[in-house]
């Protein structure tokens, strides 16, 4: 994975569901854990959600805050 993929993932907007409209970095951890147990969606969004799950699991959210775009 490269830096650009990480930047895109943390700035991606959740397109559906209870948290539609939120950046993936701001999704609650229990929501990501639920996806992890049920299976992430196919494609790019699923890959990004899996990445954010790992970020949250390892407590790296604060470190990534400077990479957020308005």
mmCIF file as Biopython writes it, N, C-alpha, C and O atoms, coordinates in Angstrom:
data_model
#
loop_
_atom_site.group_PDB
_atom_site.id
_atom_site.type_symbol
_atom_site.label_atom_id
_atom_site.label_alt_id
_atom_site.label_comp_id
_atom_site.label_asym_id
_atom_site.label_entity_id
_atom_site.label_seq_id
_atom_site.pdbx_PDB_ins_code
_atom_site.Cartn_x
_atom_site.Cartn_y
_atom_site.Cartn_z
_atom_site.occupancy
_atom_site.B_iso_or_equiv
_atom_site.auth_seq_id
_atom_site.auth_asym_id
_atom_site.pdbx_PDB_model_num
ATOM 1   N N  . UNK A ? 1  ? 0.835   -1.172  0.000  1.0 0.0 1  A 1 
ATOM 2   C CA . UNK A ? 1  ? 0.000   0.000   0.000  1.0 0.0 1  A 1 
ATOM 3   C C  . UNK A ? 1  ? 0.884   1.240   0.000  1.0 0.0 1  A 1 
ATOM 4   O O  . UNK A ? 1  ? 1.945   1.265   0.623  1.0 0.0 1  A 1 
ATOM 5   N N  . UNK A ? 2  ? 0.433   2.254   -0.700 1.0 0.0 2  A 1 
ATOM 6   C CA . UNK A ? 2  ? 1.208   3.487   -0.710 1.0 0.0 2  A 1 
ATOM 7   C C  . UNK A ? 2  ? 0.466   4.593   0.039  1.0 0.0 2  A 1 
ATOM 8   O O  . UNK A ? 2  ? -0.695  4.444   0.421  1.0 0.0 2  A 1 
ATOM 9   N N  . UNK A ? 3  ? 1.163   5.690   0.233  1.0 0.0 3  A 1 
ATOM 10  C CA . UNK A ? 3  ? 0.611   6.818   0.994  1.0 0.0 3  A 1 
ATOM 11  C C  . UNK A ? 3  ? -0.666  7.352   0.354  1.0 0.0 3  A 1 
ATOM 12  O O  . UNK A ? 3  ? -1.608  7.717   1.058  1.0 0.0 3  A 1 
ATOM 13  N N  . UNK A ? 4  ? -0.704  7.399   -0.960 1.0 0.0 4  A 1 
ATOM 14  C CA . UNK A ? 4  ? -1.879  7.931   -1.662 1.0 0.0 4  A 1 
ATOM 15  C C  . UNK A ? 4  ? -3.125  7.091   -1.385 1.0 0.0 4  A 1 
ATOM 16  O O  . UNK A ? 4  ? -4.211  7.646   -1.219 1.0 0.0 4  A 1 
ATOM 17  N N  . UNK A ? 5  ? -2.991  5.787   -1.334 1.0 0.0 5  A 1 
ATOM 18  C CA . UNK A ? 5  ? -4.134  4.908   -1.026 1.0 0.0 5  A 1 
ATOM 19  C C  . UNK A ? 5  ? -4.652  5.185   0.380  1.0 0.0 5  A 1 
ATOM 20  O O  . UNK A ? 5  ? -5.861  5.196   0.607  1.0 0.0 5  A 1 
ATOM 21  N N  . UNK A ? 6  ? -3.747  5.407   1.313  1.0 0.0 6  A 1 
ATOM 22  C CA . UNK A ? 6  ? -4.132  5.719   2.688  1.0 0.0 6  A 1 
ATOM 23  C C  . UNK A ? 6  ? -4.869  7.049   2.756  1.0 0.0 6  A 1 
ATOM 24  O O  . UNK A ? 6  ? -5.899  7.157   3.422  1.0 0.0 6  A 1 
ATOM 25  N N  . UNK A ? 7  ? -4.350  8.056   2.076  1.0 0.0 7  A 1 
ATOM 26  C CA . UNK A ? 7  ? -4.992  9.374   2.052  1.0 0.0 7  A 1 
ATOM 27  C C  . UNK A ? 7  ? -6.387  9.273   1.435  1.0 0.0 7  A 1 
ATOM 28  O O  . UNK A ? 7  ? -7.338  9.862   1.950  1.0 0.0 7  A 1 
ATOM 29  N N  . UNK A ? 8  ? -6.510  8.535   0.342  1.0 0.0 8  A 1 
ATOM 30  C CA . UNK A ? 8  ? -7.826  8.356   -0.286 1.0 0.0 8  A 1 
ATOM 31  C C  . UNK A ? 8  ? -8.793  7.645   0.652  1.0 0.0 8  A 1 
ATOM 32  O O  . UNK A ? 8  ? -9.963  8.018   0.735  1.0 0.0 8  A 1 
ATOM 33  N N  . UNK A ? 9  ? -8.316  6.630   1.355  1.0 0.0 9  A 1 
ATOM 34  C CA . UNK A ? 9  ? -9.183  5.859   2.253  1.0 0.0 9  A 1 
ATOM 35  C C  . UNK A ? 9  ? -9.689  6.707   3.413  1.0 0.0 9  A 1 
ATOM 36  O O  . UNK A ? 9  ? -10.879 6.666   3.727  1.0 0.0 9  A 1 
ATOM 37  N N  . UNK A ? 10 ? -8.817  7.469   4.053  1.0 0.0 10 A 1 
ATOM 38  C CA . UNK A ? 10 ? -9.270  8.236   5.219  1.0 0.0 10 A 1 
ATOM 39  C C  . UNK A ? 10 ? -10.179 9.392   4.824  1.0 0.0 10 A 1 
ATOM 40  O O  . UNK A ? 10 ? -10.948 9.886   5.648  1.0 0.0 10 A 1 
ATOM 41  N N  . UNK A ? 11 ? -10.097 9.824   3.576  1.0 0.0 11 A 1 
ATOM 42  C CA . UNK A ? 11 ? -10.937 10.928  3.102  1.0 0.0 11 A 1 
ATOM 43  C C  . UNK A ? 11 ? -12.181 10.465  2.349  1.0 0.0 11 A 1 
ATOM 44  O O  . UNK A ? 11 ? -13.029 11.280  1.986  1.0 0.0 11 A 1 
ATOM 45  N N  . UNK A ? 12 ? -12.290 9.164   2.115  1.0 0.0 12 A 1 
ATOM 46  C CA . UNK A ? 12 ? -13.456 8.608   1.411  1.0 0.0 12 A 1 
ATOM 47  C C  . UNK A ? 12 ? -14.714 8.814   2.250  1.0 0.0 12 A 1 
ATOM 48  O O  . UNK A ? 12 ? -14.687 8.638   3.468  1.0 0.0 12 A 1 
ATOM 49  N N  . UNK A ? 13 ? -15.801 9.183   1.606  1.0 0.0 13 A 1 
ATOM 50  C CA . UNK A ? 13 ? -17.090 9.363   2.274  1.0 0.0 13 A 1 
ATOM 51  C C  . UNK A ? 13 ? -17.867 8.048   2.199  1.0 0.0 13 A 1 
ATOM 52  O O  . UNK A ? 13 ? -17.956 7.426   1.140  1.0 0.0 13 A 1 
ATOM 53  N N  . UNK A ? 14 ? -18.423 7.638   3.332  1.0 0.0 14 A 1 
ATOM 54  C CA . UNK A ? 14 ? -19.260 6.428   3.367  1.0 0.0 14 A 1 
ATOM 55  C C  . UNK A ? 14 ? -20.503 6.685   2.530  1.0 0.0 14 A 1 
ATOM 56  O O  . UNK A ? 14 ? -21.259 7.608   2.836  1.0 0.0 14 A 1 
ATOM 57  N N  . UNK A ? 15 ? -20.742 5.895   1.479  1.0 0.0 15 A 1 
ATOM 58  C CA . UNK A ? 15 ? -21.830 6.189   0.543  1.0 0.0 15 A 1 
ATOM 59  C C  . UNK A ? 15 ? -23.206 5.653   0.949  1.0 0.0 15 A 1 
ATOM 60  O O  . UNK A ? 15 ? -24.204 6.020   0.330  1.0 0.0 15 A 1 
ATOM 61  N N  . UNK A ? 16 ? -23.285 4.798   1.968  1.0 0.0 16 A 1 
ATOM 62  C CA . UNK A ? 16 ? -24.578 4.194   2.296  1.0 0.0 16 A 1 
ATOM 63  C C  . UNK A ? 16 ? -24.642 3.859   3.780  1.0 0.0 16 A 1 
ATOM 64  O O  . UNK A ? 16 ? -23.648 3.937   4.502  1.0 0.0 16 A 1 
ATOM 65  N N  . UNK A ? 17 ? -25.836 3.486   4.208  1.0 0.0 17 A 1 
ATOM 66  C CA . UNK A ? 17 ? -26.024 2.989   5.568  1.0 0.0 17 A 1 
ATOM 67  C C  . UNK A ? 17 ? -26.196 4.067   6.616  1.0 0.0 17 A 1 
ATOM 68  O O  . UNK A ? 17 ? -26.358 5.249   6.313  1.0 0.0 17 A 1 
ATOM 69  N N  . UNK A ? 18 ? -26.156 3.629   7.830  1.0 0.0 18 A 1 
ATOM 70  C CA . UNK A ? 18 ? -26.388 4.477   8.992  1.0 0.0 18 A 1 
ATOM 71  C C  . UNK A ? 18 ? -25.417 5.662   9.048  1.0 0.0 18 A 1 
ATOM 72  O O  . UNK A ? 18 ? -25.776 6.739   9.526  1.0 0.0 18 A 1 
ATOM 73  N N  . UNK A ? 19 ? -24.213 5.466   8.569  1.0 0.0 19 A 1 
ATOM 74  C CA . UNK A ? 19 ? -23.184 6.503   8.651  1.0 0.0 19 A 1 
ATOM 75  C C  . UNK A ? 19 ? -22.860 7.124   7.293  1.0 0.0 19 A 1 
ATOM 76  O O  . UNK A ? 19 ? -21.759 7.634   7.087  1.0 0.0 19 A 1 
ATOM 77  N N  . UNK A ? 20 ? -23.804 7.080   6.385  1.0 0.0 20 A 1 
ATOM 78  C CA . UNK A ? 20 ? -23.619 7.689   5.060  1.0 0.0 20 A 1 
ATOM 79  C C  . UNK A ? 20 ? -23.272 9.163   5.241  1.0 0.0 20 A 1 
ATOM 80  O O  . UNK A ? 20 ? -23.877 9.861   6.055  1.0 0.0 20 A 1 
ATOM 81  N N  . UNK A ? 21 ? -22.293 9.623   4.474  1.0 0.0 21 A 1 
ATOM 82  C CA . UNK A ? 21 ? -21.880 11.022  4.520  1.0 0.0 21 A 1 
ATOM 83  C C  . UNK A ? 21 ? -20.690 11.285  5.424  1.0 0.0 21 A 1 
ATOM 84  O O  . UNK A ? 21 ? -20.131 12.382  5.393  1.0 0.0 21 A 1 
ATOM 85  N N  . UNK A ? 22 ? -20.288 10.313  6.226  1.0 0.0 22 A 1 
ATOM 86  C CA . UNK A ? 22 ? -19.120 10.480  7.102  1.0 0.0 22 A 1 
ATOM 87  C C  . UNK A ? 22 ? -17.863 9.983   6.401  1.0 0.0 22 A 1 
ATOM 88  O O  . UNK A ? 22 ? -17.904 9.040   5.610  1.0 0.0 22 A 1 
ATOM 89  N N  . UNK A ? 23 ? -16.750 10.636  6.706  1.0 0.0 23 A 1 
ATOM 90  C CA . UNK A ? 23 ? -15.476 10.117  6.215  1.0 0.0 23 A 1 
ATOM 91  C C  . UNK A ? 23 ? -15.197 8.800   6.915  1.0 0.0 23 A 1 
ATOM 92  O O  . UNK A ? 23 ? -15.538 8.617   8.083  1.0 0.0 23 A 1 
ATOM 93  N N  . UNK A ? 24 ? -14.576 7.889   6.190  1.0 0.0 24 A 1 
ATOM 94  C CA . UNK A ? 24 ? -14.326 6.556   6.735  1.0 0.0 24 A 1 
ATOM 95  C C  . UNK A ? 24 ? -13.527 6.603   8.038  1.0 0.0 24 A 1 
ATOM 96  O O  . UNK A ? 24 ? -13.745 5.776   8.924  1.0 0.0 24 A 1 
ATOM 97  N N  . UNK A ? 25 ? -12.615 7.551   8.164  1.0 0.0 25 A 1 
ATOM 98  C CA . UNK A ? 25 ? -11.818 7.637   9.379  1.0 0.0 25 A 1 
ATOM 99  C C  . UNK A ? 25 ? -12.686 7.916   10.601 1.0 0.0 25 A 1 
ATOM 100 O O  . UNK A ? 25 ? -12.296 7.591   11.722 1.0 0.0 25 A 1 
ATOM 101 N N  . UNK A ? 26 ? -13.854 8.513   10.400 1.0 0.0 26 A 1 
ATOM 102 C CA . UNK A ? 26 ? -14.731 8.872   11.510 1.0 0.0 26 A 1 
ATOM 103 C C  . UNK A ? 26 ? -15.837 7.841   11.765 1.0 0.0 26 A 1 
ATOM 104 O O  . UNK A ? 26 ? -16.731 8.081   12.577 1.0 0.0 26 A 1 
ATOM 105 N N  . UNK A ? 27 ? -15.779 6.709   11.083 1.0 0.0 27 A 1 
ATOM 106 C CA . UNK A ? 27 ? -16.748 5.656   11.366 1.0 0.0 27 A 1 
ATOM 107 C C  . UNK A ? 27 ? -16.432 5.063   12.740 1.0 0.0 27 A 1 
ATOM 108 O O  . UNK A ? 27 ? -15.262 4.909   13.090 1.0 0.0 27 A 1 
ATOM 109 N N  . UNK A ? 28 ? -17.459 4.729   13.518 1.0 0.0 28 A 1 
ATOM 110 C CA . UNK A ? 28 ? -17.205 4.121   14.823 1.0 0.0 28 A 1 
ATOM 111 C C  . UNK A ? 28 ? -16.571 2.734   14.677 1.0 0.0 28 A 1 
ATOM 112 O O  . UNK A ? 28 ? -16.884 1.976   13.759 1.0 0.0 28 A 1 
ATOM 113 N N  . UNK A ? 29 ? -15.687 2.436   15.598 1.0 0.0 29 A 1 
ATOM 114 C CA . UNK A ? 29 ? -14.997 1.148   15.546 1.0 0.0 29 A 1 
ATOM 115 C C  . UNK A ? 29 ? -15.954 -0.047  15.579 1.0 0.0 29 A 1 
ATOM 116 O O  . UNK A ? 29 ? -15.733 -1.008  14.842 1.0 0.0 29 A 1 
ATOM 117 N N  . UNK A ? 30 ? -17.016 -0.025  16.408 1.0 0.0 30 A 1 
ATOM 118 C CA . UNK A ? 30 ? -17.938 -1.178  16.398 1.0 0.0 30 A 1 
ATOM 119 C C  . UNK A ? 30 ? -18.577 -1.433  15.029 1.0 0.0 30 A 1 
ATOM 120 O O  . UNK A ? 30 ? -18.854 -2.580  14.678 1.0 0.0 30 A 1 
ATOM 121 N N  . UNK A ? 31 ? -18.808 -0.375  14.265 1.0 0.0 31 A 1 
ATOM 122 C CA . UNK A ? 31 ? -19.357 -0.513  12.917 1.0 0.0 31 A 1 
ATOM 123 C C  . UNK A ? 31 ? -18.359 -1.258  12.017 1.0 0.0 31 A 1 
ATOM 124 O O  . UNK A ? 31 ? -18.742 -2.134  11.241 1.0 0.0 31 A 1 
ATOM 125 N N  . UNK A ? 32 ? -17.102 -0.901  12.132 1.0 0.0 32 A 1 
ATOM 126 C CA . UNK A ? 32 ? -16.067 -1.571  11.337 1.0 0.0 32 A 1 
ATOM 127 C C  . UNK A ? 32 ? -15.855 -3.011  11.784 1.0 0.0 32 A 1 
ATOM 128 O O  . UNK A ? 32 ? -15.589 -3.890  10.964 1.0 0.0 32 A 1 
ATOM 129 N N  . UNK A ? 33 ? -15.972 -3.247  13.080 1.0 0.0 33 A 1 
ATOM 130 C CA . UNK A ? 33 ? -15.865 -4.618  13.600 1.0 0.0 33 A 1 
ATOM 131 C C  . UNK A ? 33 ? -17.009 -5.463  13.043 1.0 0.0 33 A 1 
ATOM 132 O O  . UNK A ? 33 ? -16.816 -6.626  12.688 1.0 0.0 33 A 1 
ATOM 133 N N  . UNK A ? 34 ? -18.201 -4.869  12.969 1.0 0.0 34 A 1 
ATOM 134 C CA . UNK A ? 34 ? -19.350 -5.571  12.399 1.0 0.0 34 A 1 
ATOM 135 C C  . UNK A ? 34 ? -19.074 -5.950  10.944 1.0 0.0 34 A 1 
ATOM 136 O O  . UNK A ? 34 ? -19.313 -7.087  10.538 1.0 0.0 34 A 1 
ATOM 137 N N  . UNK A ? 35 ? -18.570 -4.989  10.162 1.0 0.0 35 A 1 
ATOM 138 C CA . UNK A ? 35 ? -18.219 -5.290  8.766  1.0 0.0 35 A 1 
ATOM 139 C C  . UNK A ? 35 ? -17.175 -6.406  8.710  1.0 0.0 35 A 1 
ATOM 140 O O  . UNK A ? 35 ? -17.266 -7.311  7.880  1.0 0.0 35 A 1 
ATOM 141 N N  . UNK A ? 36 ? -16.193 -6.335  9.593  1.0 0.0 36 A 1 
ATOM 142 C CA . UNK A ? 36 ? -15.136 -7.346  9.606  1.0 0.0 36 A 1 
ATOM 143 C C  . UNK A ? 36 ? -15.715 -8.740  9.838  1.0 0.0 36 A 1 
ATOM 144 O O  . UNK A ? 36 ? -15.280 -9.711  9.218  1.0 0.0 36 A 1 
ATOM 145 N N  . UNK A ? 37 ? -16.695 -8.833  10.732 1.0 0.0 37 A 1 
ATOM 146 C CA . UNK A ? 37 ? -17.287 -10.139 11.026 1.0 0.0 37 A 1 
ATOM 147 C C  . UNK A ? 37 ? -18.237 -10.624 9.929  1.0 0.0 37 A 1 
ATOM 148 O O  . UNK A ? 37 ? -18.336 -11.826 9.682  1.0 0.0 37 A 1 
ATOM 149 N N  . UNK A ? 38 ? -18.937 -9.695  9.271  1.0 0.0 38 A 1 
ATOM 150 C CA . UNK A ? 38 ? -19.907 -10.047 8.229  1.0 0.0 38 A 1 
ATOM 151 C C  . UNK A ? 38 ? -19.291 -10.102 6.840  1.0 0.0 38 A 1 
ATOM 152 O O  . UNK A ? 38 ? -19.813 -10.770 5.948  1.0 0.0 38 A 1 
ATOM 153 N N  . UNK A ? 39 ? -18.186 -9.403  6.659  1.0 0.0 39 A 1 
ATOM 154 C CA . UNK A ? 39 ? -17.533 -9.322  5.357  1.0 0.0 39 A 1 
ATOM 155 C C  . UNK A ? 39 ? -17.636 -7.921  4.790  1.0 0.0 39 A 1 
ATOM 156 O O  . UNK A ? 39 ? -18.719 -7.339  4.736  1.0 0.0 39 A 1 
ATOM 157 N N  . UNK A ? 40 ? -16.508 -7.388  4.372  1.0 0.0 40 A 1 
ATOM 158 C CA . UNK A ? 40 ? -16.482 -6.057  3.772  1.0 0.0 40 A 1 
ATOM 159 C C  . UNK A ? 40 ? -17.071 -6.128  2.368  1.0 0.0 40 A 1 
ATOM 160 O O  . UNK A ? 40 ? -16.998 -7.173  1.722  1.0 0.0 40 A 1 
ATOM 161 N N  . UNK A ? 41 ? -17.655 -5.024  1.884  1.0 0.0 41 A 1 
ATOM 162 C CA . UNK A ? 41 ? -18.173 -5.022  0.508  1.0 0.0 41 A 1 
ATOM 163 C C  . UNK A ? 41 ? -17.052 -5.310  -0.501 1.0 0.0 41 A 1 
ATOM 164 O O  . UNK A ? 41 ? -15.870 -5.128  -0.208 1.0 0.0 41 A 1 
ATOM 165 N N  . UNK A ? 42 ? -17.441 -5.747  -1.651 1.0 0.0 42 A 1 
ATOM 166 C CA . UNK A ? 42 ? -16.482 -6.000  -2.723 1.0 0.0 42 A 1 
ATOM 167 C C  . UNK A ? 42 ? -15.945 -4.679  -3.267 1.0 0.0 42 A 1 
ATOM 168 O O  . UNK A ? 42 ? -16.602 -3.643  -3.168 1.0 0.0 42 A 1 
ATOM 169 N N  . UNK A ? 43 ? -14.771 -4.727  -3.830 1.0 0.0 43 A 1 
ATOM 170 C CA . UNK A ? 43 ? -14.221 -3.589  -4.538 1.0 0.0 43 A 1 
ATOM 171 C C  . UNK A ? 43 ? -13.437 -2.623  -3.665 1.0 0.0 43 A 1 
ATOM 172 O O  . UNK A ? 43 ? -13.036 -2.931  -2.542 1.0 0.0 43 A 1 
ATOM 173 N N  . UNK A ? 44 ? -13.238 -1.437  -4.236 1.0 0.0 44 A 1 
ATOM 174 C CA . UNK A ? 44 ? -12.402 -0.414  -3.615 1.0 0.0 44 A 1 
ATOM 175 C C  . UNK A ? 44 ? -12.909 -0.010  -2.239 1.0 0.0 44 A 1 
ATOM 176 O O  . UNK A ? 44 ? -12.112 0.122   -1.309 1.0 0.0 44 A 1 
ATOM 177 N N  . UNK A ? 45 ? -14.223 0.192   -2.084 1.0 0.0 45 A 1 
ATOM 178 C CA . UNK A ? 45 ? -14.769 0.594   -0.792 1.0 0.0 45 A 1 
ATOM 179 C C  . UNK A ? 45 ? -14.481 -0.460  0.271  1.0 0.0 45 A 1 
ATOM 180 O O  . UNK A ? 45 ? -14.111 -0.118  1.394  1.0 0.0 45 A 1 
ATOM 181 N N  . UNK A ? 46 ? -14.643 -1.704  -0.061 1.0 0.0 46 A 1 
ATOM 182 C CA . UNK A ? 46 ? -14.357 -2.781  0.885  1.0 0.0 46 A 1 
ATOM 183 C C  . UNK A ? 46 ? -12.896 -2.788  1.313  1.0 0.0 46 A 1 
ATOM 184 O O  . UNK A ? 46 ? -12.582 -2.999  2.484  1.0 0.0 46 A 1 
ATOM 185 N N  . UNK A ? 47 ? -12.012 -2.556  0.356  1.0 0.0 47 A 1 
ATOM 186 C CA . UNK A ? 47 ? -10.582 -2.486  0.673  1.0 0.0 47 A 1 
ATOM 187 C C  . UNK A ? 47 ? -10.298 -1.305  1.597  1.0 0.0 47 A 1 
ATOM 188 O O  . UNK A ? 47 ? -9.506  -1.416  2.533  1.0 0.0 47 A 1 
ATOM 189 N N  . UNK A ? 48 ? -10.952 -0.172  1.326  1.0 0.0 48 A 1 
ATOM 190 C CA . UNK A ? 48 ? -10.750 1.006   2.160  1.0 0.0 48 A 1 
ATOM 191 C C  . UNK A ? 48 ? -11.308 0.790   3.568  1.0 0.0 48 A 1 
ATOM 192 O O  . UNK A ? 48 ? -10.679 1.188   4.548  1.0 0.0 48 A 1 
ATOM 193 N N  . UNK A ? 49 ? -12.469 0.171   3.676  1.0 0.0 49 A 1 
ATOM 194 C CA . UNK A ? 49 ? -13.049 -0.113  4.989  1.0 0.0 49 A 1 
ATOM 195 C C  . UNK A ? 49 ? -12.148 -1.067  5.780  1.0 0.0 49 A 1 
ATOM 196 O O  . UNK A ? 49 ? -11.967 -0.891  6.985  1.0 0.0 49 A 1 
ATOM 197 N N  . UNK A ? 50 ? -11.592 -2.060  5.119  1.0 0.0 50 A 1 
ATOM 198 C CA . UNK A ? 50 ? -10.677 -2.993  5.779  1.0 0.0 50 A 1 
ATOM 199 C C  . UNK A ? 50 ? -9.429  -2.262  6.276  1.0 0.0 50 A 1 
ATOM 200 O O  . UNK A ? 50 ? -8.919  -2.556  7.357  1.0 0.0 50 A 1 
ATOM 201 N N  . UNK A ? 51 ? -8.950  -1.323  5.492  1.0 0.0 51 A 1 
ATOM 202 C CA . UNK A ? 51 ? -7.787  -0.536  5.891  1.0 0.0 51 A 1 
ATOM 203 C C  . UNK A ? 51 ? -8.111  0.323   7.117  1.0 0.0 51 A 1 
ATOM 204 O O  . UNK A ? 51 ? -7.322  0.389   8.059  1.0 0.0 51 A 1 
ATOM 205 N N  . UNK A ? 52 ? -9.262  0.974   7.101  1.0 0.0 52 A 1 
ATOM 206 C CA . UNK A ? 52 ? -9.661  1.803   8.234  1.0 0.0 52 A 1 
ATOM 207 C C  . UNK A ? 52 ? -9.885  0.937   9.470  1.0 0.0 52 A 1 
ATOM 208 O O  . UNK A ? 52 ? -9.579  1.364   10.583 1.0 0.0 52 A 1 
ATOM 209 N N  . UNK A ? 53 ? -10.407 -0.252  9.294  1.0 0.0 53 A 1 
ATOM 210 C CA . UNK A ? 53 ? -10.547 -1.194  10.406 1.0 0.0 53 A 1 
ATOM 211 C C  . UNK A ? 53 ? -9.186  -1.442  11.062 1.0 0.0 53 A 1 
ATOM 212 O O  . UNK A ? 53 ? -9.072  -1.411  12.287 1.0 0.0 53 A 1 
ATOM 213 N N  . UNK A ? 54 ? -8.167  -1.687  10.256 1.0 0.0 54 A 1 
ATOM 214 C CA . UNK A ? 54 ? -6.817  -1.925  10.783 1.0 0.0 54 A 1 
ATOM 215 C C  . UNK A ? 54 ? -6.259  -0.680  11.473 1.0 0.0 54 A 1 
ATOM 216 O O  . UNK A ? 54 ? -5.591  -0.780  12.501 1.0 0.0 54 A 1 
ATOM 217 N N  . UNK A ? 55 ? -6.536  0.484   10.905 1.0 0.0 55 A 1 
ATOM 218 C CA . UNK A ? 55 ? -6.093  1.748   11.511 1.0 0.0 55 A 1 
ATOM 219 C C  . UNK A ? 55 ? -6.696  1.879   12.909 1.0 0.0 55 A 1 
ATOM 220 O O  . UNK A ? 55 ? -5.988  2.169   13.873 1.0 0.0 55 A 1 
ATOM 221 N N  . UNK A ? 56 ? -8.005  1.663   13.008 1.0 0.0 56 A 1 
ATOM 222 C CA . UNK A ? 56 ? -8.697  1.787   14.300 1.0 0.0 56 A 1 
ATOM 223 C C  . UNK A ? 56 ? -8.234  0.713   15.271 1.0 0.0 56 A 1 
ATOM 224 O O  . UNK A ? 56 ? -8.029  0.991   16.453 1.0 0.0 56 A 1 
ATOM 225 N N  . UNK A ? 57 ? -8.071  -0.492  14.792 1.0 0.0 57 A 1 
ATOM 226 C CA . UNK A ? 57 ? -7.642  -1.611  15.628 1.0 0.0 57 A 1 
ATOM 227 C C  . UNK A ? 57 ? -6.298  -1.309  16.288 1.0 0.0 57 A 1 
ATOM 228 O O  . UNK A ? 57 ? -6.044  -1.714  17.423 1.0 0.0 57 A 1 
ATOM 229 N N  . UNK A ? 58 ? -5.448  -0.596  15.565 1.0 0.0 58 A 1 
ATOM 230 C CA . UNK A ? 58 ? -4.107  -0.280  16.062 1.0 0.0 58 A 1 
ATOM 231 C C  . UNK A ? 58 ? -4.002  1.115   16.678 1.0 0.0 58 A 1 
ATOM 232 O O  . UNK A ? 58 ? -2.910  1.550   17.043 1.0 0.0 58 A 1 
ATOM 233 N N  . UNK A ? 59 ? -5.133  1.820   16.797 1.0 0.0 59 A 1 
ATOM 234 C CA . UNK A ? 59 ? -5.144  3.123   17.458 1.0 0.0 59 A 1 
ATOM 235 C C  . UNK A ? 59 ? -4.367  4.205   16.744 1.0 0.0 59 A 1 
ATOM 236 O O  . UNK A ? 59 ? -3.711  5.023   17.388 1.0 0.0 59 A 1 
ATOM 237 N N  . UNK A ? 60 ? -4.429  4.226   15.416 1.0 0.0 60 A 1 
ATOM 238 C CA . UNK A ? 60 ? -3.632  5.167   14.630 1.0 0.0 60 A 1 
ATOM 239 C C  . UNK A ? 60 ? -4.416  6.376   14.114 1.0 0.0 60 A 1 
ATOM 240 O O  . UNK A ? 60 ? -3.890  7.154   13.319 1.0 0.0 60 A 1 
ATOM 241 N N  . UNK A ? 61 ? -5.672  6.543   14.557 1.0 0.0 61 A 1 
ATOM 242 C CA . UNK A ? 61 ? -6.507  7.624   14.018 1.0 0.0 61 A 1 
ATOM 243 C C  . UNK A ? 61 ? -5.865  8.998   14.204 1.0 0.0 61 A 1 
ATOM 244 O O  . UNK A ? 61 ? -5.802  9.791   13.264 1.0 0.0 61 A 1 
ATOM 245 N N  . UNK A ? 62 ? -5.394  9.273   15.406 1.0 0.0 62 A 1 
ATOM 246 C CA . UNK A ? 62 ? -4.820  10.599  15.700 1.0 0.0 62 A 1 
ATOM 247 C C  . UNK A ? 62 ? -3.628  10.906  14.803 1.0 0.0 62 A 1 
ATOM 248 O O  . UNK A ? 62 ? -3.454  12.042  14.362 1.0 0.0 62 A 1 
ATOM 249 N N  . UNK A ? 63 ? -2.823  9.914   14.540 1.0 0.0 63 A 1 
ATOM 250 C CA . UNK A ? 63 ? -1.646  10.105  13.700 1.0 0.0 63 A 1 
ATOM 251 C C  . UNK A ? 63 ? -2.035  10.500  12.272 1.0 0.0 63 A 1 
ATOM 252 O O  . UNK A ? 63 ? -1.284  11.194  11.588 1.0 0.0 63 A 1 
ATOM 253 N N  . UNK A ? 64 ? -3.229  10.047  11.824 1.0 0.0 64 A 1 
ATOM 254 C CA . UNK A ? 64 ? -3.654  10.300  10.446 1.0 0.0 64 A 1 
ATOM 255 C C  . UNK A ? 64 ? -4.471  11.580  10.279 1.0 0.0 64 A 1 
ATOM 256 O O  . UNK A ? 64 ? -4.737  11.999  9.153  1.0 0.0 64 A 1 
ATOM 257 N N  . UNK A ? 65 ? -4.867  12.197  11.375 1.0 0.0 65 A 1 
ATOM 258 C CA . UNK A ? 65 ? -5.696  13.410  11.294 1.0 0.0 65 A 1 
ATOM 259 C C  . UNK A ? 65 ? -5.092  14.500  10.403 1.0 0.0 65 A 1 
ATOM 260 O O  . UNK A ? 65 ? -5.838  15.155  9.675  1.0 0.0 65 A 1 
ATOM 261 N N  . UNK A ? 66 ? -3.769  14.722  10.430 1.0 0.0 66 A 1 
ATOM 262 C CA . UNK A ? 66 ? -3.216  15.763  9.549  1.0 0.0 66 A 1 
ATOM 263 C C  . UNK A ? 66 ? -3.393  15.491  8.056  1.0 0.0 66 A 1 
ATOM 264 O O  . UNK A ? 66 ? -3.238  16.402  7.243  1.0 0.0 66 A 1 
ATOM 265 N N  . UNK A ? 67 ? -3.717  14.251  7.686  1.0 0.0 67 A 1 
ATOM 266 C CA . UNK A ? 67 ? -3.879  13.912  6.267  1.0 0.0 67 A 1 
ATOM 267 C C  . UNK A ? 67 ? -5.307  14.129  5.768  1.0 0.0 67 A 1 
ATOM 268 O O  . UNK A ? 67 ? -5.581  13.959  4.580  1.0 0.0 67 A 1 
ATOM 269 N N  . UNK A ? 68 ? -6.220  14.505  6.675  1.0 0.0 68 A 1 
ATOM 270 C CA . UNK A ? 68 ? -7.599  14.757  6.267  1.0 0.0 68 A 1 
ATOM 271 C C  . UNK A ? 68 ? -7.691  16.021  5.439  1.0 0.0 68 A 1 
ATOM 272 O O  . UNK A ? 68 ? -6.993  17.001  5.698  1.0 0.0 68 A 1 
ATOM 273 N N  . UNK A ? 69 ? -8.552  15.991  4.444  1.0 0.0 69 A 1 
ATOM 274 C CA . UNK A ? 69 ? -8.812  17.150  3.594  1.0 0.0 69 A 1 
ATOM 275 C C  . UNK A ? 69 ? -10.192 17.698  3.942  1.0 0.0 69 A 1 
ATOM 276 O O  . UNK A ? 69 ? -11.071 16.961  4.389  1.0 0.0 69 A 1 
ATOM 277 N N  . UNK A ? 70 ? -10.369 18.987  3.734  1.0 0.0 70 A 1 
ATOM 278 C CA . UNK A ? 70 ? -11.665 19.612  4.058  1.0 0.0 70 A 1 
ATOM 279 C C  . UNK A ? 70 ? -12.790 19.074  3.226  1.0 0.0 70 A 1 
ATOM 280 O O  . UNK A ? 70 ? -13.933 19.501  3.383  1.0 0.0 70 A 1 
#
